[in-house]
Amino acid sequence: MNKIKIIFLILLNVMLSPIYLILFIFCFLLTVLPIFPTRIAKQNLAERLGVKGLQANYYISLIFLNYIYYFVEAFIFHTLNLNVCVFADDDQLSEVKSLITKKHTLSQEKGCVFILPHMANVEMYALPVIELYQATLKTKIYALAQPTKSQLTNKILEWYRKRPGFDMIWTDNKLFTKMENAINKEKASVCMLTDQKAKKGGVFIRFFGKYAAFPTSGLRMCLNQNMPVIYASAKRIFPGFLTLKLKIGQNNHLKSKAVSNKIHNTTELNSAEIFNFSELKEREIETALELSYFVAWVEKEIRTNPSQWCWDYNKWSRDPSN
């Protein structure tokens, strides 16, 4: 079925390619204007990656174009049921699948928590995982989503995100009650973007050479519920077709409770530096450590595909010393 979809996608993208070219030229012209997203993106690319000049303009054009692809996938390909997301070939894929399907040493009675960055399209991340869940566990995945001030926008987001096997929880004042219900009663899994900037609180971790604030509350709740952590990152090959790379997290909160003391990662994870780690509250330590491994892993993923991350986002604006 995926092969047929991919053929249709290729043909449809070929038909749309003249429009894509015009949109790319428009996006490139936007990179010349001193608008806020362009200024922030140029500053971030220069300071964090050393990318300047025409190369920076090219990257930013692709970033803006990826936003457009998001809407093409949402309103055209999703409506036609053509979006495809497949697992990337990886030496740990079989182990990740065994964790998702409850056959791994780290598996619990509950679902997993997928933590991921702003790359490609978060709604499509779930597609191959949903298939695994529907085939074995008969449960679903919940994505955490921040509501906007516009009710119309919220309804559109719900329309796009809600589907068989996939649902969403708004990050409002009922967030933790709804999460607890999904985790404990439905045995569901949760996916959340963890590379956004924590508006207050959170933990500061060195990210592309400078400390940045990362939110902790949602992940901390999942760790307290003994949910295994899986890192996720996607790559858009062309509009409507994504590959999904998964990695078993460090999971120190589970290893002491696991039956086996084996190393659960086939490749060793490195950690990023945590600001003032010795001064963290005890309840924050496990969450901060897990995030530090994720940040180091996802930085490598972003460096591989820098034009698919949101460099126009003011990630490094908070000062840890304040």
C-alpha positions in Angstrom: 0.0 0.0 0.0 2.8 2.4 0.9 4.5 1.8 -2.5 1.3 2.9 -4.3 1.0 5.9 -2.1 4.6 6.9 -2.8 4.0 6.6 -6.5 1.0 8.9 -6.2 2.9 11.3 -4.0 5.8 11.5 -6.5 3.4 12.2 -9.4 1.5 14.8 -7.4 4.7 16.5 -6.3 6.0 16.6 -9.9 2.7 18.3 -10.8 3.1 20.8 -8.0 6.9 21.4 -8.6 6.4 24.6 -10.6 4.4 26.0 -7.6 7.1 24.8 -5.2 9.7 26.6 -7.3 7.7 29.9 -7.1 7.2 29.4 -3.4 11.0 28.8 -2.9 11.8 32.1 -4.8 9.2 33.9 -2.6 10.8 32.3 0.6 14.2 33.3 -0.6 13.1 36.9 -1.1 11.7 36.9 2.5 15.2 36.1 3.8 16.5 39.4 2.4 13.9 41.4 4.4 14.7 42.4 8.0 11.6 40.7 9.4 11.8 39.1 12.9 12.0 35.4 11.9 14.7 36.1 9.3 16.8 38.1 11.8 16.5 35.5 14.5 17.3 32.7 12.1 20.4 34.4 10.7 21.6 35.2 14.2 21.1 31.6 15.3 22.7 30.1 12.2 25.7 32.4 12.5 26.3 31.9 16.2 25.4 28.2 16.6 26.5 26.7 13.2 28.8 29.4 11.8 26.6 29.6 8.7 26.4 33.1 7.1 25.8 34.8 3.8 24.0 33.1 0.9 24.2 29.7 2.6 22.2 31.1 5.6 19.6 32.6 3.2 19.4 29.2 1.4 18.8 27.4 4.7 16.2 29.9 5.9 14.4 29.6 2.5 14.1 25.9 3.0 12.9 26.3 6.6 10.1 28.7 5.4 9.4 26.2 2.6 9.1 23.4 5.1 6.4 25.4 6.9 4.5 25.5 3.6 5.0 21.8 3.1 3.4 21.3 6.5 0.2 22.9 5.2 0.3 21.0 1.9 0.6 17.8 3.9 -2.2 18.8 6.3 -4.8 20.1 3.8 -4.1 18.2 0.6 -2.2 15.0 1.2 -3.9 14.2 4.5 -7.3 14.8 3.0 -6.4 12.4 0.2 -4.8 9.9 2.7 -1.5 10.1 0.9 0.9 11.0 3.7 3.6 8.3 4.3 6.0 8.0 7.2 8.3 5.0 7.5 10.9 3.9 10.0 14.4 4.9 9.1 16.9 2.0 8.8 18.8 1.9 12.1 20.7 -0.7 14.0 18.4 -0.2 17.0 15.1 -0.3 15.2 14.2 -3.9 16.2 15.0 -3.1 19.8 12.8 0.0 19.7 10.0 -2.0 18.2 10.3 -4.6 21.0 10.0 -1.8 23.6 6.9 -0.4 21.9 5.3 -3.8 21.7 6.1 -4.7 25.3 8.7 -7.4 24.6 11.8 -5.4 25.8 13.4 -5.7 29.3 12.5 -2.1 30.0 8.9 -2.5 29.1 6.3 -1.7 31.7 2.5 -2.1 31.9 2.2 1.5 30.6 3.0 3.0 27.3 6.1 4.8 26.2 6.9 8.6 26.1 8.3 9.8 22.8 10.3 13.0 23.0 11.1 14.8 19.8 12.3 18.1 18.3 10.7 20.6 15.9 11.8 18.7 12.7 9.5 17.8 9.8 5.9 17.2 11.0 5.0 16.0 14.5 1.6 14.7 13.5 3.1 12.3 10.9 5.7 10.9 13.4 3.0 8.7 14.8 2.0 6.9 11.6 4.3 3.9 11.7 4.1 3.7 15.5 0.3 3.7 15.3 0.4 0.7 13.0 2.5 -1.2 15.6 0.1 -0.3 18.4 -3.0 -1.2 16.4 -1.5 -4.5 15.5 -0.4 -5.5 19.0 -1.6 -3.3 21.9 -5.0 -1.9 20.7 -4.1 1.5 22.3 -3.2 5.0 21.1 -0.7 7.8 21.3 -1.5 11.3 22.7 0.4 14.3 21.5 0.6 17.3 23.9 -0.4 20.5 22.1 -0.5 24.2 23.2 -3.8 25.8 22.4 -3.9 29.1 20.5 -6.1 32.1 21.2 -8.0 31.3 18.0 -10.8 28.7 18.4 -10.8 28.2 14.6 -7.1 27.4 14.6 -7.6 25.0 17.5 -10.4 23.2 15.6 -8.2 22.9 12.5 -5.4 21.4 14.7 -7.8 18.9 16.2 -9.1 18.0 12.8 -5.6 17.3 11.5 -4.2 15.6 14.6 -7.1 13.4 15.7 -7.3 10.1 13.9 -7.7 6.4 14.7 -4.8 5.5 17.1 -3.8 9.2 17.6 -5.3 11.9 19.9 -4.2 15.1 21.6 -4.2 16.7 25.0 -4.2 20.5 25.3 -1.5 21.9 27.6 -4.0 23.8 29.8 -4.8 23.7 33.5 -6.2 20.2 33.1 -3.1 18.8 31.4 -1.8 16.6 34.2 -5.2 15.1 35.1 -5.8 14.2 31.4 -2.2 12.8 31.1 -2.6 10.7 34.2 -5.9 9.3 32.9 -4.4 8.5 29.5 -1.3 6.9 31.0 -2.9 4.8 33.8 -6.4 4.0 32.5 -5.9 3.8 28.8 -2.3 2.5 28.9 -1.6 5.0 26.2 1.7 6.5 25.0 2.6 10.2 24.9 4.6 12.2 22.5 5.9 15.7 23.2 8.1 18.4 21.7 10.9 19.0 24.2 13.1 21.4 22.3 10.9 24.4 22.7 11.9 27.2 25.1 10.6 26.9 28.7 9.0 30.3 29.4 9.9 29.9 33.1 11.5 27.2 35.1 12.8 24.2 33.2 16.4 23.2 33.1 19.3 24.8 31.2 21.4 22.5 28.9 24.2 23.3 26.6 22.8 23.1 23.1 24.9 24.1 20.1 27.5 25.6 22.4 25.2 27.7 24.5 22.9 27.1 27.4 19.2 27.0 26.5 16.1 26.4 28.6 14.2 23.1 28.2 10.7 22.4 29.7 10.6 19.5 32.3 7.2 19.2 33.8 5.5 16.9 31.2 8.5 14.6 30.9 9.0 14.5 34.7 5.4 13.2 35.1 6.0 10.5 32.5 9.2 9.4 34.3 7.4 9.4 37.6 4.9 7.0 36.0 7.8 4.7 35.0 7.2 5.1 31.3 10.1 4.1 29.0 11.6 7.0 27.0 12.1 6.9 23.2 13.8 9.7 21.3 12.3 10.5 17.9 13.5 12.6 14.9 12.0 12.8 11.4 13.4 13.8 8.1 11.2 15.1 5.2 12.4 13.4 2.0 9.8 15.2 -0.1 6.4 16.7 0.7 4.2 13.9 2.2 7.0 11.4 2.6 9.0 11.3 5.9 11.4 8.9 7.6 11.2 8.4 11.3 14.4 7.6 13.4 13.8 6.2 16.9 16.3 5.7 19.7 15.8 4.1 23.1 16.6 6.8 25.7 19.0 6.5 28.6 16.1 5.5 30.9 18.1 5.6 34.2 14.7 5.8 36.0 13.9 2.3 34.9 17.3 0.5 34.8 17.5 0.2 38.6 14.0 -1.4 38.5 14.6 -3.7 35.5 14.9 -7.4 35.9 18.1 -7.4 33.9 21.1 -5.2 34.4 22.2 -5.4 30.8 23.1 -2.3 28.8 19.8 -1.4 27.0 21.3 0.7 24.2 23.2 -1.0 21.4 25.1 2.3 20.9 26.2 4.4 23.9 24.6 7.8 24.4 26.5 10.9 25.2 25.1 13.7 27.5 25.1 17.4 27.1 26.2 19.7 29.9 23.6 20.7 32.5 23.9 24.2 34.0 24.4 24.2 37.8 23.6 20.5 38.0 24.6 20.2 41.6 22.0 22.8 42.6 19.1 21.1 40.9 16.2 20.0 43.1 16.1 16.2 43.7 12.8 15.8 41.8 14.4 17.4 38.7 17.6 15.3 38.5 16.3 12.3 36.6 14.4 14.5 34.1 17.4 16.8 33.6 19.7 13.8 33.0 17.3 12.2 30.4 16.9 15.6 28.7 20.7 16.0 28.6 21.1 12.7 26.7 18.3 13.7 24.3 19.7 17.1 23.7 23.1 15.7 22.7 21.5 13.1 20.4 19.1 15.5 18.8 21.9 18.1 18.2 23.6 15.5 16.0 20.4 14.9 14.1 19.8 18.6 13.5 23.4 19.0 12.3 22.7 16.3 9.7 19.6 18.1 8.4 20.0 21.8 9.6 17.3 23.1 7.1 14.6 21.0 8.8 14.8 22.6 12.2 13.2 25.9 13.3 16.2 28.2 13.4 13.8 31.2 13.3 12.8 30.3 16.9 14.4 32.4 19.7 15.6 29.3 21.6 18.6 30.9 23.4 16.9 34.2 24.6 16.8 33.2 28.3 19.9 33.7 30.4 20.5 30.9 32.9 22.3 33.3 35.3 19.0 35.2 35.7 
